[in-house]
Amino acid sequence: MVTMDDVASRAGVSTSTVSHVLNGTRKVSLTTVQAVQRAIQDLGYIPNTLARSLARSSTSTIGVAISALSNHYFSETVHAIETECAKHGYMMLFVDTHDDPEQELRVVTALHHRRVDGILLAPSTGSRALEYLRAFEMPAVLVDRMMSVQFDQVGVENTQSTQALITHLIEHGHRRIGFIAGRAGFGTTDERVAGYRAALQAAGLDFDPQLLVNGGSSSEPARVATAQLLALASPPTAIMAGNNLMTLGAMHALRDAHIEVPGQMALVGFDDFDWADFFVPRLTLIAQPVKELGAQAVNLLLQRMATPTAPTQSVRLAPSLQLRNSCGCH
């Protein structure tokens, strides 16, 4: 029987380092992680927690690793996943990753050790969990953040939808449009920024880097970023926020500056939410098909579990524009 000592010897590291790699209990260099993972694969090592449960071919459980507590959009996504799991007779085991690569690796490792049949993951920037999932050939689907064609993944079309909303503002006469981008490193951030720039280019408008600010995918950084836009010598006449939390942060900054929306500033955003239609003015937003996203994620994972060697799939879902009042429409 292969032991952890055997893995350590093959990888040229200590037994404790192998333990840290398996359990995500300490930061280990990528080179060392890869060496340990190669040794595990070469030797066919199975951690004890897995070996004890090998007699069960399935636990009818799907693990979900998403940072959901701070973002209503992800909370709705988790609910949609749970609903779809129940339809297929699966229990969902959810753990919040807090968008932290180290926590994410610990979560994925723990879910694996608990013998979930597959994992749905919204990977963080600098994710180390993808290497772990590849090393153990764990059935997995990336949700929302499409980062690797080596995995099945499902997300929303971000670029063209953002371009369409910015174009809508341009058609209202706006020529200086601010954009509050999300956290760097997320594919969703890059795609939405690309849509913003594409709309400007298509309209023959110059890109002004001062109008592109980082809102950190959260409310308070977005409030600060909006204040930065308002302080420009030539401030924008319209602003788009890259997600729901940043839209709220922008609203706070505009309120604090006593700027009326949409009379003095048009405001639009990405991510619709339940109470957006009750604000004054009613918020113009891009609505993501959350229920369809959750259902697609679960079904892709079930397909992967049934046919592990099938080609991977990348699915893009179309969002919709919810045109209300904050953009200047009446």
C-alpha positions in Angstrom: 0.0 0.0 0.0 1.4 3.4 -1.0 1.9 5.7 1.9 2.4 9.5 2.3 6.0 8.8 3.0 6.4 7.1 -0.4 4.9 10.2 -2.0 7.2 12.5 -0.1 10.2 10.4 -1.1 9.2 10.4 -4.8 8.6 14.2 -4.8 11.8 15.0 -2.8 9.9 16.8 -0.1 9.0 16.2 3.6 5.9 14.2 4.6 4.5 17.4 6.2 4.8 19.2 2.9 2.8 16.5 1.2 0.2 16.9 4.0 0.0 20.6 3.4 -0.5 20.1 -0.3 -3.3 17.6 0.2 -5.0 19.6 2.9 -4.3 23.2 1.8 -3.1 24.0 5.4 -0.1 26.1 4.4 1.0 28.0 1.3 3.3 25.8 -0.9 5.1 26.9 -4.0 3.5 25.9 -7.3 6.6 23.9 -8.3 6.3 21.9 -5.1 2.6 21.3 -5.5 3.1 20.1 -9.1 5.9 17.7 -7.9 3.7 16.3 -5.2 0.8 15.9 -7.6 3.0 14.1 -10.1 4.2 11.7 -7.4 0.6 11.1 -6.3 -0.4 10.2 -9.8 2.7 8.1 -10.5 2.3 6.1 -7.3 -1.5 5.9 -7.3 -1.7 7.3 -3.8 -5.1 7.6 -2.2 -5.5 9.7 1.0 -6.8 7.7 4.0 -10.0 9.7 4.1 -10.8 8.7 0.6 -9.7 5.1 1.0 -12.1 4.6 3.9 -15.0 5.5 1.6 -14.0 3.8 -1.6 -16.7 1.1 -1.0 -19.3 3.7 -1.8 -19.3 4.4 -5.6 -21.4 7.5 -5.1 -22.5 9.8 -2.3 -25.2 11.6 -4.3 -23.6 14.8 -3.2 -22.3 17.7 -5.3 -19.9 20.2 -3.7 -20.2 23.9 -4.4 -17.3 26.3 -3.8 -18.4 29.9 -4.5 -18.0 33.2 -2.7 -21.7 33.8 -2.1 -22.2 35.6 1.2 -21.2 39.1 0.0 -22.9 39.1 -3.4 -26.6 38.6 -4.0 -26.0 37.4 -7.6 -23.9 34.4 -6.3 -26.4 33.7 -3.5 -29.1 33.4 -6.2 -26.8 31.2 -8.2 -26.3 28.8 -5.3 -30.0 28.7 -4.7 -30.6 27.8 -8.4 -27.9 25.1 -8.2 -29.5 23.6 -5.1 -32.9 23.5 -6.8 -31.5 21.7 -9.8 -29.5 19.3 -7.6 -32.7 18.3 -5.9 -34.4 17.6 -9.2 -31.8 15.0 -9.9 -31.7 13.5 -6.4 -28.5 15.1 -5.3 -27.6 16.9 -2.1 -25.7 20.1 -2.4 -22.8 20.7 0.0 -21.9 24.4 -0.1 -18.7 26.1 1.3 -17.9 29.8 0.9 -14.5 30.4 -0.6 -14.4 34.2 0.2 -12.7 34.6 -3.2 -9.4 33.7 -1.5 -7.1 31.3 -3.3 -5.9 29.6 -0.2 -9.3 29.2 1.3 -10.6 28.0 -2.1 -7.9 25.2 -2.2 -8.8 24.2 1.4 -12.5 24.1 0.4 -12.0 22.0 -2.7 -9.7 19.6 -0.9 -12.2 19.2 1.9 -15.0 18.5 -0.5 -12.9 16.0 -2.3 -12.0 14.2 0.9 -15.7 14.1 1.8 -16.3 12.1 -1.4 -18.6 14.5 -3.2 -19.3 13.2 -6.7 -18.4 16.4 -8.4 -17.6 20.1 -7.7 -19.0 23.4 -9.0 -16.5 26.1 -8.6 -16.4 29.9 -9.2 -12.6 30.2 -9.3 -10.9 33.1 -7.7 -8.0 35.2 -9.1 -4.9 33.2 -8.8 -6.8 30.0 -8.1 -4.7 27.0 -7.0 -7.7 24.7 -6.9 -7.7 24.1 -10.6 -4.4 22.3 -10.4 -5.7 20.2 -7.6 -8.8 19.2 -9.6 -6.8 18.3 -12.6 -4.3 16.3 -10.6 -7.1 14.1 -9.1 -9.2 14.1 -12.2 -12.1 15.3 -10.2 -15.4 16.0 -12.1 -15.8 19.8 -12.0 -17.5 22.6 -13.7 -16.4 26.3 -13.6 -19.4 28.6 -12.9 -19.6 32.2 -14.0 -15.8 32.8 -14.3 -14.7 30.9 -17.4 -11.0 30.5 -16.9 -9.9 27.2 -18.5 -11.0 25.1 -21.5 -9.6 22.1 -19.7 -12.8 22.1 -17.6 -16.5 22.3 -18.5 -17.6 25.8 -17.8 -20.7 27.9 -18.0 -21.1 31.7 -17.9 -22.8 34.7 -19.3 -21.9 36.6 -22.4 -20.3 39.7 -21.0 -18.7 41.7 -23.9 -21.6 42.2 -26.3 -24.1 42.9 -23.6 -21.9 45.5 -22.0 -21.3 47.0 -25.4 -25.0 47.2 -26.0 -25.7 49.0 -22.8 -22.8 51.5 -23.4 -24.1 52.1 -26.9 -27.6 52.8 -25.4 -26.0 55.6 -23.3 -24.2 56.9 -26.4 -27.6 57.0 -28.2 -28.9 59.2 -25.3 -26.2 61.7 -26.2 -23.5 60.8 -23.7 -19.9 61.2 -24.9 -18.0 60.9 -21.6 -19.0 57.7 -20.0 -17.3 56.3 -16.9 -16.9 52.6 -16.3 -16.3 51.1 -12.8 -14.5 47.7 -13.4 -14.4 44.7 -11.1 -11.5 43.0 -9.6 -8.5 42.5 -11.8 -7.8 39.0 -13.0 -11.4 37.9 -13.4 -12.4 37.0 -16.9 -15.8 38.7 -16.3 -14.0 41.9 -15.5 -11.8 41.8 -18.7 -14.8 40.9 -20.9 -17.0 43.7 -19.6 -14.2 46.3 -20.0 -13.7 45.0 -23.5 -17.4 45.6 -24.2 -17.1 49.2 -22.8 -14.1 49.9 -25.1 -15.7 48.3 -28.1 -18.8 50.5 -27.8 -16.6 53.7 -27.6 -14.6 52.6 -30.6 -17.7 51.7 -32.7 -19.1 55.2 -32.0 -15.8 56.9 -32.9 -15.2 58.1 -29.3 -11.7 58.2 -27.9 -10.9 56.0 -24.9 -9.9 58.1 -21.9 -8.1 56.0 -19.3 -9.2 58.4 -16.5 -12.8 57.3 -17.1 -12.0 53.6 -16.4 -11.7 53.1 -12.7 -11.4 50.0 -10.5 -14.3 49.3 -8.0 -12.9 46.1 -6.6 -16.2 44.2 -7.3 -17.5 45.6 -4.0 -19.6 48.5 -2.8 -17.2 50.7 -0.8 -14.3 50.6 -3.4 -16.9 51.5 -6.0 -18.1 54.4 -3.9 -14.5 55.7 -3.8 -14.0 55.0 -7.5 -17.2 57.0 -8.3 -15.9 59.9 -6.2 -12.7 59.8 -8.3 -14.7 60.1 -11.5 -16.7 63.0 -10.1 -13.5 64.8 -9.1 -12.1 64.8 -12.7 -11.7 68.2 -14.4 -14.1 66.9 -17.1 -16.3 64.3 -15.2 -18.5 61.8 -17.0 -22.1 62.5 -17.7 -22.9 58.7 -17.4 -21.5 55.8 -15.4 -21.7 52.1 -15.8 -20.9 49.8 -12.9 -19.5 46.3 -13.5 -21.7 44.4 -11.0 -24.6 44.9 -8.6 -22.5 45.8 -5.5 -20.6 48.4 -7.4 -23.8 49.9 -8.7 -24.9 50.4 -5.1 -21.5 51.9 -4.3 -21.9 54.4 -7.2 -25.4 55.3 -6.0 -24.0 56.1 -2.6 -21.3 58.4 -4.0 -23.8 60.2 -6.3 -26.2 60.7 -3.3 -23.4 62.0 -1.2 -22.4 64.5 -3.9 -26.1 65.5 -4.3 -26.1 64.5 -8.0 -29.5 63.6 -9.4 -29.9 60.5 -11.5 -30.6 60.6 -14.4 -31.0 64.4 -14.6 -27.4 65.2 -13.8 -25.8 61.7 -14.2 -27.1 58.6 -16.0 -26.3 55.4 -14.1 -26.5 51.8 -15.3 -24.9 48.5 -14.2 -24.4 44.8 -14.7 -26.5 42.4 -12.6 -30.2 42.9 -12.0 -31.6 42.3 -8.5 -35.0 42.0 -6.9 -35.4 45.5 -5.6 -33.7 47.4 -8.6 -37.2 48.2 -10.0 -38.2 49.9 -6.7 -35.4 52.4 -6.6 -36.1 56.0 -7.6 -35.2 56.2 -10.3 -35.7 52.6 -11.4 -32.3 51.1 -12.3 -31.3 50.1 -15.9 -29.3 47.0 -15.6 -28.1 43.9 -17.5 -29.9 40.9 -16.0 -28.1 37.5 -15.9 -30.2 34.3 -16.4 -29.3 33.0 -12.9 -31.8 30.0 -12.9 -30.6 28.8 -16.3 -26.9 29.3 -15.2 -27.4 27.1 -12.1 -29.3 24.5 -14.1 -26.7 24.4 -16.8 -23.9 24.1 -14.3 -25.5 21.1 -12.6 -26.3 19.3 -15.9 -22.8 19.8 -17.3 -21.4 18.3 -14.1 -23.8 15.3 -14.3 -22.7 14.8 -17.9 -19.0 14.9 -16.9 -19.6 12.4 -14.0 -21.4 10.1 -16.4 -18.8 10.4 -19.2 -15.4 11.4 -17.7 -13.5 11.2 -21.1 -16.0 13.4 -23.1 -14.7 16.6 -24.7 -15.1 19.6 -22.4 -17.9 22.2 -23.1 -17.9 25.9 -22.7 -21.5 27.3 -22.5 -22.3 31.0 -22.9 -25.8 32.2 -21.8 -27.4 35.4 -23.1 -28.3 38.1 -20.6 -31.0 40.7 -21.2 -31.2 44.5 -20.9 -33.7 45.8 -18.4 -34.2 49.4 -19.6 -35.8 51.5 -16.8 -35.3 55.1 -15.8 -31.7 55.6 -14.5 -30.3 55.7 -18.0 -32.6 58.6 -19.0 -35.4 56.5 -20.6 -38.9 57.5 -19.7 
